[in-house]
Amino acid sequence: MAQWNQLQQLETRYLEQLYHLYSDSFPMELRQFLAPWIESQDWAYAANKESHATLVFHNLLGEIDQQYSRFLQENNVLYQHNLRRIKQHLQSKYLEKPMEIARIVARCLWEEQRLLQTATTAAQDGQAAHPSGTVVTEKQQILEHNLQDIRKRVQDMEQKMKMLENLQDDFDFNYKTLKSQGELSQDLNGNSQAAATRQKMAQLEQMLSALDQLRRQIVTEMGGLLTAMDFVQKNLTDEELADWKRRQQIACIGGPPNICLDRLETWITSLAESQLQIRQQIKKLEELQQKVSYKGDPIIQHRPALEEKIVDLFRNLMKSAFVVERQPCMPMHPDRPLVIKTGVQFTNKVRLLVKFPELNYQLKIKVYSTFLFFFGFNILQIYLKFNILGTNTKVMNMEESNNGSLSAEFKHLTLREQRCGNGGRTNSDASLIVTEELHLITFETEVYHQGLKIDLETHSLPVVVISNICQMPNAWASILWYNMLTNHPKNVNFFTKPPVGTWDQVAEVLSWQFSSTTKRGLTIEQLTTLAEKLLGPCVNYSGCQITWAKFCKENMAGKGFSFWVWLDNIIDLVKKYILALWNEGYIMGFISKERERAILSPKPPGTFLLRFSESSKEGGITFTWVEKDINGKTQIQSVEPYTKQQLNSMSFAEIIMGYKIMDATNILVSPLVYLFPEIPKEDAFGKYCRPEAVPEPDPYLKTKFICVTPTNSGNTSDLFPMSPRTLDSLMHNEAEPNPGPLDSLTLDMELSSDVASPM
């Protein structure tokens, strides 16, 4: 079954996560229209090879044209319009940058696969039965039970209110009747009816006593019900909603995906409905008291406090229920939310977790930038402000979401810098660099419901605003450090005195940087190597403290760059150039030289491993292999690291498959035979190499890139174009004298067919 068809059969909680994958950068409509074709393309390869990306992109435009023709025949005007708009958008945005759309599509397809795996695993573990998609804890079961109990008590209260109203109507009727008849009887018969009147008065007193007793019972039970509501509301807002917000923070920095809000919305809506019912019942008490009242009336004594309590509860619940469902994120950098570049569009989504249909299209949301630093009790306004451009007001509606929730999504917001003040910074914030400045995106609206006016306001998590994409690594480091160490929603002065983290916290976040964008996180051994680079040799790194400066600002020992700059470039290298090899587990990556020698030395010659360069700031990968010298002594050799610039010319798998060294007798041999521990090189990397093209009539001989290292060149590696004829002559002509260093070789270039024909 096609992947897209499998996704359509998932439960709502997974579909909600699927919807979040798509945006204007790669519309879900296009995914739907061209599902089989999209799944048949090698987007990961296109993301790393511009020529292939260009070909795939033009084929994509052709597929769109064909689909448009089908809709034209079906007279489907809406789909025609949408498809035309999508094509125009893709052409304007990716015609000159086809690798970008390839990366986006590859990322979406991989996220879809991971979502299917998650759903399958959950079903196998028996966790898929609950509508929220997670195991219901005992605490949550108690919460649901308490909500059910509140709903039952509210319904019981409704029945008692009807009883109270009926009893009061009976009393009121009998009292007015007796009063009227008693006065008339006294006028006609004197005191002849006095005994009967006293009997009826006694009955009225009994009715009044019962009325008073029921009023007191209702008022007391209402007080207890409001106390129960307060308790449940604190559980919802202070614990469940706070836990969700913390999980959202963790998800933003690559942690486990955040669960959807549907279950919380169901709980909060249920409580809000119960609160409104009780408020109506309290209003009914006021109406009843205005009709019949007496000395010591409990309604007069307690109704104002009940009214104030229920209004406060409902106001606070509504304020807590207004949340940022999707944090600020630039569509071109979906794996790095909360970093916004000026002039580049970003998206946001807010949601009200009180699902009242009567509020549909009634709430107008306004978004603006908050640009204040808070120092103690003083407010210091910084001199860099940002204006939000684009559609910064929007009406909440239930149609934008796929589950009918009340939400508003802002898709086309941008920030523009506005300089103000006297220029320069005050002494208080002089130590902060741009990527340590935190800002808030604020959303506000007003709710008018059943006579109440409630001002709602919510904030995004703190964001870092950059003006150049080269600031992204340091900005992302700030986002990692903040969300790793605090759950304070508005702590924008965090970096004036950043707290320290422990290695356990840092290790988890570092592993997330790989697992969130690839299929593989970091192993204990890999993390231990990273710990050693950060903290130096140690027996046990657990609990060791790491400062912000150590993580991001100070250079590593003996290096001209920081730990994070080095690691971030490796992450980028993995995502763009060697993702498939990393996902297969073929790259050992982080390993100390001592450990490398220890595991390779016992292995037979030709065994090799892949690791990241420790000396390349821009990110590099190398391979180390075992060989024997002429005396039979084991030697460990490494090649000069390959960087992004070189990997742009040839895939790393092809480099490994074609890598040669020139021995002392001028014979080209491959030193790479088995990938550690004992995987044949062809089995590991052959499938990632492009097949040789079928020969076609051509006036030129084909050239082929191979990697050659002369044995006397000092462990260096370069790429040279070499024809098959030259390679063959070098491999078989042992009688020729040593030509010396590699750069003295004469290599065949592209030869015309008539020159080559005599051969």
N, C-alpha and C positions, 0 to 999 in steps of 0.2 A: 504494500500500500504506500502511495506517495506520502512524503513527509507532511505536506500541507493538509492532506485529507486526515491524517492521524491527528494533527493538531486540532482540527475542527471538532473532534469527538471528545476532547478533554473537558473536564468539569469547569464550572465558571471561575473558580479561583485560579486555575492555570490560564484560562483565556484572558483574565485580567492582566496577568503578567505578560502574556503574548502581545496584548494591545500596546503595552508600554515600550515594546521594541521598535515600533514604527513611528515615523514622523514624516514631515515634508521631504526630508532628505531621501527617504526610500518609502513611498506611500504603501500602505497595506493593500490598497486597491490594485496596485501593480503586482504585488505579490500574489494576489488572488487571481488576477486575469492571466498571468503568465507562469503559474505555479510549476507545471511540468518542465517547461523550458529553463526556468531559473534554477531548478534543482539539478538539471543536467549539465550545468556549466561548472568549470573549475575556477571559482571565484578566488579561492586562496592563492592559486598560482597567478591569476590576473592581478591580484593585489600587490604582487612582488615583481611583476614584469610588465613594463609600460606598453611594449608592443602588443602583448597578448591582451592587456586591459583595453587598449584602443580597439582591437578587433572585436572583443566581446561587447564593448559599449556600442559599436556601430551595429552589431547583430541585434542587440537589445532594442535599438531604435527601429530596426527592421521588423522585429517581432511585434512591437507596438503598432506599427503601420498595418500589419496583417490582422491584428486583433481589432483595430479600428475598422477595417473593411468588413469584418464579421458583424460588428455592431451596426454598421451602416446598412447591411442587408437585413438586419433584424429591426431596423428603424428604432433603435434604442438611443434616443437623443441624449439622455442623461449620461450614459456611459461614454458616448462619443465625446461629449463636452469634457468629462473628467479625464479621459485618456489624452485628448489633445492638450489639455492644461498640463498634465503630468509630463508629456513629451517636451513641451516648451520649457518647462522648469528644468528637466534633466539636461537638455541641450545648453541652456544658458549657464548652468552651474558646473557641469562635468565635461563638457566638450574638450576643454583644454586640460582637464585633470581626471582622466578616466580611472586612474588607480584609486582615487578617493571613493568613487561609487563602488568599485570592486571591494574595497575594504569594508564598506558599510554593509553590503550584501553578504559578504563572507561572515561578518560578525553576526548578522541577524540569523543566518542559517545555522551557525554554530550554537547560538543561544536557543534556537528552536530545538535543536537536538538535545541540548542539556535539559530543557524544559520537559521534553518527552521522557528522558531518562529519570528525571525527578518524579514525574507522574507514575511511571512504571514501578519505580522503587517504592513509592508510597502505597501503591495498590498492593504490591507483594507483601508489604509490612502491615497491611490492614489499617492504614492511616487515611485512606481516601474516603471513608464513609461520612466523615463530618464535613459540613458545608464550608468550613473555613480552611480546610486543607491541612490542618495541623492536629496533632494529638491534643485532646481536651484534657487539661490538667484537673486534678481534684479541686484546686482552687477555683478554676473556671466553672466546673460543675456546680460548685456551691453558689457562685455568682448567678448562674442561670436559674438555679433553684430559688434564690432570693428574688430575682426579677419575676419569676412565675408567682411567687408568694405575694409580691406587691400587686401584680395585676389582679389576683384573686381577691385580695383585701379591698382593692378599689372597687371591684364589682360588688362585693358584699356591702361596701359603704353606699353604693348606689341604691341597693335594695333597702337599706336602712333609711336613706334619705326619703325614699318613697313612702316608707312606713311613717316616718316623721311627718311628712306633708299630709298624709291621710289622717293621722291622729290629730294634727293641728286643725285641719279643716273640720273634723267632727267636733272638736272642742269649740272652735269659733262659731260654728252653726248653732250648737246647743246653748252656748253662752248668750248669743244674740237673741235666740228664740226665747230662752228663759227670761231674759231681761225685758223683752217686749211683752210676753204673756204675763209675767209677774206684775208688771205695772198695771196692765189692763185688769187683771183679776182683783187687785187691791182696790181699784177704783169702783168696781161693781159689787163686790161681796165683802168688802172690809177685810177682816183677818181670817176669813173662812178658809183661804188657801194657804195660810202661813205654813202649816205642817207639810203640805205637798211641796211648797217652794223650798223649804229647808232640805227636804229629801233630794230635790233636784240640785240644790246647791252643793250638797254633799257629793253627789255624783260628779258635778263639775270639778270639785276639788280633787277627786280621785283622778279624773281625766287630766287635770293640770299637773298633778303629781307625776303621773305616767309620762306626760309630755316633757316635764322638766328632767325626769330620770333618763329618757331617751336622748334628749338634747345633750345632757352631761356625758352620756355614754358615747355619743357620736363625736363630741368635741375631744374627749379623752382619746378615743381610737384614732381620730385624725392626727392628734399630736404624736401618737406612737407611730402612725404610718409615715408621717413626715420625717421622724427620726430614722426609720428604716430606709426611707428614700435617701436621706443624707448619707447614711452608711454605705449603701450600694453605689451612690454617685461618687463618693470618695474612692471606692474600689475601682470604678470605671475610669475616672479621670486621673487620679493620683498613682494608680498602679497599672491597669491594663493599657490605657492610652499613653502613659509615660513609658511603659515597656515598648510599645509600638514605635514611639518616637526614637527611643534608643536603638531599636533594631533598624530603623530607617537611617540613623547616623552610620551604623556599622555597614549597612548595605551600600551607602554612598562611597565608602572607602574600600569597597571590594569584598566585604564580608558576605555571609549567606544572604540570599535574596530576602527582602522584607515581605512578610505575608500581606495579603490585601486587607482592606479595611471593612469588608462586608460584614463580618461578624460583629465588630465593634459598632458599626452603624446600626445593625439590628438591635443590639443591646441598648444603645443610647437612645434610639428612636422609641423603643418600648418604654423606657423610663420617662422620656419627655411626654409621651402620650398619657402615661399615668399621672404625671404631674399636672397636666392641663385638665384632666378629668377631676382631680382633687380640687384644683382651683375653681372650676365651675361649681363643684359641690359647696365650696366655701362661700362663693357668691350666692348660691341658693340659700345657705344659712342666713345670710344678710337679708334676703328677701323675706324669709319666714319670720325673722326677728322684727322686721318692719311691720308685719301684719299682726303679730301677737308677741307681746313682751310683758314682762312682769319683774317684780323685784327679785334680784339675785339671778337674773337670766344669764346662763353660762355662755350664751352666744355673744352677749354684749361684753362679757369679761374676756373671752379668749379668741374671738374671731379676728380682731386686728393682728394679733401676734401670729395666728395661723396664716393669714393673708400675706403678711410680710415674709414669713418663712418660705412659703411656697414660691413667691415671686423671686426671692433671692436664689433659691435652688434652681429654678428654671433659667434665670439669667446666667448663672454661673455654668450651668450645663450647656447652654447655647454657646457661650464664649469658649468653653473648652472644646466644643464640637467643631469649631472652625479651624481647620488644619491645612497645612501645605502637604498635599498628597504626593506631589512630584517636585523635588527641589530644583532650583535653577540649574540649567544645563545647556550647553551649546550642542546642537544636534550633531556637529561634526566631531565632537569629543564626548560620546555618550558614556565612556568609561571614566571620565573625570569631571563629574558634576561639581558645582559650587565654585568653579573657576570661570570667570566671565571676561572676555576680551572686549574692550571698547569698540563700538562700531560693528560688532558681530551679533547676530540674532541669538537669543536664548529663549528657552521655554520654561514655563511654570504651570503648575496645576493646583488649584485650591479646591477644597471640598467641605461641605457642611454635613456632618454625620447625623443630622436630624432630618430624616427623609419625610418631609411634609409636602404632599403634592400642591397644597395651596401656596407654597413659597416659590413654586416654579415660575421663573421669569420675573420674580419680584425683588430679587437682591442684586443690586448693582455694585460690582466689586471694583475698587480703585487700587492701583498698585503704584508705589513710589519707593524711592531709595532713601534709606536712613543712613546718615553719614556723620554720626556723632561718636566720639570716643568718650568713655566714662572713666574718670580717674577719681576714685574715692567718692566724695560728695560733690565734686566739681565736674561740670560738663565742659570739655574742651573741644571746640569745633575745629576739625582739621581743615586744611586749605585746599584739599582736593575733594570736590563734590561731583556727583554724577546725576545727570538728568536722564530719566527714562523716556525713551522715544518709542514710537509705535502705538499700538492700540493698548493704552494703559487703563482703560475701563471696559468692563465686560459684565454681562448679565448672567447670573447663574441659571443653569437649566438642566433638566434631566435627560435631554436628548443627546448631549455631547458624550455622555458616558454609556458604555455598553450594558451596564447593569441598572440603569435608571437612577443612579445617585445624583444628588444635587451638587454640581460642580461647575467650575469655569477654568478653561485652559487658555493660557496666554502663550501664543506660539511665535509672535513676531516682536519681541521686546529687544531693545538695544540700549546700551548705556553710552552717554556722551559726557566727556569730562568737562567740568565747569570750574575754572580757577576763580578763587575768591580770596578775600582777606588781604593781608599785607604782603603776601608772597613769602615763601620759605616756611619753615616749621618752628614751632615753639620748642623750648628746651625739653618740655615734657615728652614729646614724641620724636625727638631727634634720633633716637637709637633705632627706630623702626624703619625697615625698608618697605618698599611698595608691596612686596609679596607677603608681608606680615600684617598689613592693614586689613582689618575685617569690617565688612559692611553688611547691612541687612536689607533685604527686599521685603517691604511691608505691604500687607493687603488689609483693606478695611471696607466695611459696609454697615448698613443699618437694617435691622429687622423690625417690622411693625406687625405684631401678631396678637390678636385678641386684646387689643387696647394697650399692649406693652410696646415700648420702644427700647430696643437693645442695640447698643453699639458693639460691633464685632471687629476684632483686629487680630491678625496673626502675622508671624514673621517667618521668613525662610531661616534655615541655618546660616550662620555667617559665611559670606562669600568673599573671595579674593578677586579683585579687579586688576587685570593686566592690560597693558597697551601694546605689547608685542608678544608673539607666540613663543619667543625664546625664554620668556619668563614663566612659561608653563611648568617646568620641572620644580622650581622653587615654590611656586604657588601651590602646586599639588602637595608638596611636602608639608606646607602649612596646614592644608586641609586634613591631611593624614594625622598630623600631630594634635590638632585641635580636637577632632572627632574621636581620636583614640583615648584622650585623657580627660575629657569633660563632657557632661551632658547638659551643661548650662546653656539654655537656648539663645541667650543674648550677650554672651561674654565676649564682647568685641575688643576688650582691652587685654585679651589673653596673652598676647605676645609681648606686653610690656614686662612681664615676668613669667616666662613660660615654665610650667612645671616639668620635672624630670619624668621619664618613663622607665619602666623596667624592661629588661631584655625579653621577658615572657610576652609582654604586650607588643613590643616592637617586632618580635619574631612572627607573631600571628598576623600582624598587619602586612609584613613583608611577603609572607606566603600568599596572602590574599591578592597582592599585586600581580601575582602570576596566575593563581587559580581563577580569578575573575575574568581574565582575558584569554586564558588558555584552558586546556583540560587538565592541567597538572600544577599543583602547588609545589612547595619546597619540602624536601625531606629533612629529617633531623640532622643528617650529616651535612647537607648543604647549608642549613641554618647555622650549624656550629661553625662552619668556615666563615660565614658572614659575621658571626659574633666575634670571632677572633680578629677580623679586620677592624671591627668597631672598638673592641675592648682589650685586645691583646690576649696572650695565652692565659688560660684559666681552666681549672679543673671542672668547675660547675658554674655556668653562666646564669642559671636561674636566680632571679632576684637582683641581678646586677643592674645598676642604674645607668641610664644614658641621658645626657643632656640634649636639649634642642640644638645647641651649637655643635656638639659632637656629631649629631645625626646629619645636619644639613649645612652648617656654616664653616666649620673648621676643616682644613685639609687633612687627609689621612697621612699617617707617618710615611715620610719619604715620597709623597705624591703631591702634585700641584692641583689637586681637586678634592672635593669632599666625597664622603661615602655615598650620599644620596645621588649626587650628579653621576657618579660612576654606575650605581645600580640602576638608576632610571634609564640611562642610555642602553644598558643591557636589556632591560625590559622592552624598550623600543626595538632593539635589534631582534629580539625573539619574536615579537608580534609581527614585524614587517618582513623578516627574511628567513627565519628558521622555525616558524611556528609548528609546521608538521613534524619536524624532527624532535622538537621539544615535547609535543603531545605524545609522541611514540615512546618517550623515555630514553631516547638515544643520547641525549646530551647530559653528561654528568654535571657540567656547568661550574658549580662552585666546589672546588676541592683544593686543599693545600698542596704545595709541591711535595712535601714530605709524604703525605698520604698517597699522592699520585705515584710516586716512586715505589712506595711499599706495595701497592696493589698490582702494579705493572711488572715489577721485577720477576716474580715467579712465572709470568706468562710466557708463552712461546713467541719468537720473533714475529712481527707483523700484527701483534695485538695493539690496539690503539683505543684512546678515549677522547672525548670532546669536552673542552672546558672553556670558560670565559677568560679573557685576558684580564690580568690584574693591573696592567700598566696603561691600558688604553682608556683615556677619558671619554672618548666618543662611543665606546662599546666595541669589543672585538671578540672573536672566537677563534680558537686554535685547536689543533689536535696534537697529541703526544703518543709516540709509538715505541715499541721495543725492537731493538736490533742487536745483532752480535758483531763485534769487531773481528778483525782477522785472527785474533788470538782466542776467539770464542767467549770473550767477556761481554756481559750484558750491558747495553747502553740504552739510556732513555733520551729520545730526541723529540724536540718540539719545533713546529714551524712558526714563522712569524705570524701574528694574529691577522685574521681577515676582518676588515671593517666594512661598514655599510657601503662605502664607495666601491670596494671591490665586489661585494655581493650584489651590487646593482648590475654588474656585468655578467655574472654567472652565479647560478644557485650553489649553495654550499654542498648539496648532495652531489652535483656534477663536479665540483672541485675535488671532493673526496674520491669519487670514482675515477677521475682522470689524473689524480696526483701522481707525479713521478719524481724520483731522485736520480741523479746521474752518478754512478759509482766511479771508482778510480779507473776503470777500464772503459769509460765513456758509454756504458750501457744504461739505458733508461729502465728503471725498475720501479715497481710500486711497493712502498714499504708498508702499505696499509692492507691488511688481509682480514683480520677479525676485529669487529667492534667489541670492546670489553663487555661481558667476560669472554664470549666465544661465538658471536653472531657473525656469520660470513658477510663480508662487506656488501656483496651483491644483494643478499636478502634484505639487508637493512636499508640500503640507499638506492638500489636499482629502480624501484617503483617511483622514485621522485625525480628521476632523470627523464628528459624528453627522449622519446624514441627517435632513432635515426630516420631522417626523411627518406622516402622512396626516391631513388635517383630519377631525375627528369632530364630531358635534353637541355643542356646548358653549355654555353661557350666557355664557362669557367670551371676550374676545379674548386671543390668546396674546401673551405678552411675549417679548422677545428681548434678551439681553445683548450689547451691543457696546461696544467701547473707543473713547473719543473723547478727543482732545487738541486743545484750542483753540490756535491759533497764537500767541496772546499770553499763554499760561499758563506759559511757561518750561519746556518739556519735561517735563511731568508726565503721568501716566496714571491714570485711575480707571475703575471699572466702574459703568455706570448701566443700570438696566432701562429699555428703550425699546420701545414698541410699533411694529409695522410702519407704522401710520398716521402716527405722529409722525415716524419716520424718513423716510417718503415726503414729508411736508410740508416737512421741513427740506431735503431734497434738491432740491425743485422750487420752493419759494416764495422766489425771489430778490428779489422786490419789497419784502418786509418789511424794516423797519429792523433794524439790528444789535442783537441782544438783549443784547450784552455778554458777560461771562464765562459759561462753561458752567454754573456753579452757579445762574445766574439763569434758565435755561431751564425752561419748564413741560413736564414729560414726562407722556405718557399712561400711566396705570396700567391695571390690569385693569378693563375696563368691562363692564357687563351687556349682554346681547344686545339687550334692548329699547331701551337707550340708543343702541347702535351701529346699530340697524336702519334709521333714516332715511337713513343714508349708503348 
